[in-house]
Amino acid sequence: MKFVLASHNPGKLKEMQAVLGAVGVEVVLQSELGISVDVEENGTTFAENARLKAEAVCKASGLPAIADDSGLCVDALDGAPGVYTARYGGEGLDDQGRYRFLLENLKGAENRAAHFQTAISCIFPDGRELTAQGRCDGVIAKAPAGSDGFGYDPVFFLPALGKTFAQLTAEEKNAISHRGQALRAFAQVLKEHLEGV
């Protein structure tokens, strides 16, 4: 069965293929099908944004579509940047600029608890929907560390491991990350769904 990933990110495709291939599902990027839809992510939750993207690509392709939305939620900032994680600090900032902006906003904050969250939505052409969530708790470090990963990884510290996301190998990160958890949960839900159809 073929599914289309509502993304242009080959890294996400590789992650999806690795997990969902075991369920017997083929996943392709929307660009491989010549689909270029620009979805306004105006949802107030990660789940809403994932659903908006999956719905639009399902409608454009006529195939089941999978989308995810992820972000960083910081307790001291009332859950910000949240659904605005990729745009935090405004246009024109790169990954380093965004996490430096975050560190600046947390100056003097004693509570540095934070979590990454991922929501996955899969929409079928007949309207059926499957969802999954993943969450990884940590704290915001006072300074960046590590050179792997992307986004806020250099400042997202895992006390149990004594490392930031950017100091983990890809395998270590996938084993505990919000996206890894959501993908594994989604693979299980999809497997059960396909066996029941």
C-alpha positions as CSV (number, residue, x, y, z in Angstrom):
1,M,0.0,0.0,0.0
2,K,1.3,3.4,-0.9
3,F,1.2,6.4,1.4
4,V,2.3,10.0,0.6
5,L,4.2,12.0,3.2
6,A,3.0,15.6,3.4
7,S,6.5,17.0,3.6
8,H,9.5,18.0,1.4
9,N,12.0,16.8,3.9
10,P,14.0,13.7,2.8
11,G,15.2,13.1,6.4
12,K,11.6,12.7,7.5
13,L,10.9,10.3,4.6
14,K,13.9,8.2,5.6
15,E,12.6,8.0,9.2
16,M,9.1,7.1,8.0
17,Q,10.4,4.4,5.6
18,A,12.6,2.8,8.2
19,V,9.7,2.4,10.6
20,L,6.7,1.9,8.3
21,G,8.5,-0.4,5.9
22,A,8.3,-3.1,8.5
23,V,4.5,-2.8,8.3
24,G,4.6,-3.3,4.6
25,V,3.8,0.3,3.7
26,E,5.6,2.3,0.9
27,V,6.0,6.0,1.7
28,V,6.8,8.6,-0.9
29,L,7.3,12.4,-0.6
30,Q,4.6,14.6,-2.1
31,S,7.1,16.0,-4.5
32,E,7.7,12.6,-6.0
33,L,4.1,12.7,-7.1
34,G,4.4,16.2,-8.4
35,I,2.3,17.6,-5.6
36,S,3.1,21.1,-4.3
37,V,0.5,22.3,-1.8
38,D,1.3,25.0,0.6
39,V,-0.7,24.5,3.8
40,E,-1.2,27.3,6.2
41,E,-0.5,25.8,9.6
42,N,-2.9,27.9,11.6
43,G,-4.0,25.2,14.1
44,T,-3.6,25.8,17.8
45,T,-2.2,22.4,18.5
46,F,0.4,20.1,16.8
47,A,-2.4,17.6,16.1
48,E,-4.5,20.2,14.3
49,N,-1.5,21.3,12.1
50,A,-0.6,17.7,11.3
51,R,-4.2,17.0,10.3
52,L,-4.4,20.2,8.1
53,K,-1.3,19.0,6.1
54,A,-2.4,15.4,5.8
55,E,-5.9,16.4,4.6
56,A,-4.6,18.8,1.9
57,V,-2.1,16.2,0.5
58,C,-4.6,13.4,0.7
59,K,-7.1,15.5,-1.3
60,A,-4.4,16.5,-3.8
61,S,-3.0,12.9,-4.3
62,G,-6.1,10.7,-3.8
63,L,-3.8,8.5,-1.6
64,P,-3.6,8.1,2.2
65,A,-1.4,10.9,3.5
66,I,0.7,11.1,6.6
67,A,1.8,14.4,8.2
68,D,3.5,15.3,11.4
69,D,4.0,18.5,13.4
70,S,6.5,18.9,16.2
71,G,7.7,21.5,18.5
72,L,9.3,22.5,21.7
73,C,7.3,23.6,24.7
74,V,9.0,25.4,27.6
75,D,7.3,25.5,31.0
76,A,8.7,28.9,32.0
77,L,7.4,30.4,28.7
78,D,3.9,29.1,29.2
79,G,4.5,26.4,26.6
80,A,6.1,28.6,24.0
81,P,7.4,28.4,21.4
82,G,4.9,25.5,20.9
83,V,3.3,25.5,17.5
84,Y,5.5,28.5,16.5
85,T,8.7,26.5,17.1
86,A,10.0,26.8,13.5
87,R,9.2,30.5,13.4
88,Y,10.2,31.5,16.9
89,G,11.9,34.8,17.1
90,G,10.6,35.9,13.7
91,E,11.6,35.4,10.0
92,G,15.2,35.5,9.1
93,L,16.6,33.6,12.1
94,D,18.4,30.3,11.5
95,D,18.5,27.4,14.0
96,Q,21.3,29.0,16.0
97,G,19.5,32.3,16.0
98,R,16.3,30.7,17.3
99,Y,17.9,28.8,20.2
100,R,20.0,31.8,21.2
101,F,16.7,33.8,21.3
102,L,15.2,31.1,23.5
103,L,18.3,31.2,25.8
104,E,18.0,35.0,26.0
105,N,14.2,34.7,27.0
106,L,15.1,32.2,29.7
107,K,17.8,34.3,31.4
108,G,17.3,34.1,35.1
109,A,14.6,31.4,34.9
110,E,15.0,28.8,37.5
111,N,12.5,26.4,36.0
112,R,14.0,25.2,32.7
113,A,11.8,22.2,32.2
114,A,10.7,21.6,28.6
115,H,9.5,18.9,26.3
116,F,9.4,18.1,22.6
117,Q,6.1,16.9,21.3
118,T,5.1,15.3,18.0
119,A,1.7,14.6,16.6
120,I,1.2,12.4,13.5
121,S,-2.0,12.3,11.4
122,C,-2.9,10.0,8.6
123,I,-5.9,10.7,6.5
124,F,-7.4,8.2,4.1
125,P,-9.3,9.2,0.9
126,D,-12.6,7.9,2.5
127,G,-12.1,10.2,5.5
128,R,-10.7,7.7,8.0
129,E,-8.1,9.2,10.3
130,L,-5.3,7.6,12.4
131,T,-3.3,9.6,14.9
132,A,-0.3,9.1,17.2
133,Q,1.6,11.2,19.7
134,G,5.1,11.3,21.1
135,R,6.8,13.3,23.9
136,C,10.3,13.6,25.2
137,D,10.9,15.5,28.5
138,G,14.1,17.4,29.3
139,V,15.4,20.8,30.3
140,I,16.8,23.8,28.4
141,A,20.6,23.9,29.0
142,K,22.2,27.3,29.8
143,A,24.6,27.0,26.8
144,P,24.6,24.9,23.6
145,A,26.5,21.6,23.5
146,G,27.0,19.1,20.7
147,S,27.1,19.3,16.9
148,D,24.7,16.7,15.7
149,G,21.0,17.1,15.2
150,F,19.2,20.3,14.2
151,G,16.9,23.0,15.5
152,Y,17.0,23.3,19.3
153,D,18.9,20.0,19.8
154,P,22.1,21.7,21.1
155,V,20.1,23.3,24.0
156,F,17.7,20.4,24.8
157,F,19.3,18.6,27.7
158,L,18.4,15.1,29.0
159,P,19.3,14.9,32.7
160,A,19.1,11.0,32.7
161,L,21.7,10.8,29.9
162,G,23.8,13.9,30.8
163,K,23.7,15.0,27.2
164,T,21.9,17.3,24.8
165,F,20.0,15.9,21.8
166,A,22.9,17.3,19.7
167,Q,25.4,15.0,21.6
168,L,23.5,11.8,20.9
169,T,24.0,9.5,17.9
170,A,21.1,9.3,15.5
171,E,20.3,5.8,16.9
172,E,20.3,7.1,20.5
173,K,18.1,10.0,19.6
174,N,15.6,7.9,17.6
175,A,15.3,5.5,20.6
176,I,14.0,8.2,22.9
177,S,12.9,11.2,20.8
178,H,9.4,12.5,20.5
179,R,9.4,11.8,16.8
180,G,10.7,8.2,17.3
181,Q,8.1,7.5,19.9
182,A,5.3,8.9,17.7
183,L,6.5,7.0,14.7
184,R,6.6,3.7,16.6
185,A,3.1,4.3,18.1
186,F,1.8,5.2,14.6
187,A,3.3,2.1,13.1
188,Q,1.5,0.0,15.6
189,V,-1.9,1.8,15.1
190,L,-1.5,1.5,11.3
191,K,-0.6,-2.2,11.5
192,E,-3.7,-2.9,13.6
193,H,-5.8,-0.8,11.2
194,L,-4.5,-2.5,8.1
195,E,-5.0,-6.0,9.6
196,G,-8.6,-5.1,10.5
197,V,-9.5,-3.7,7.1
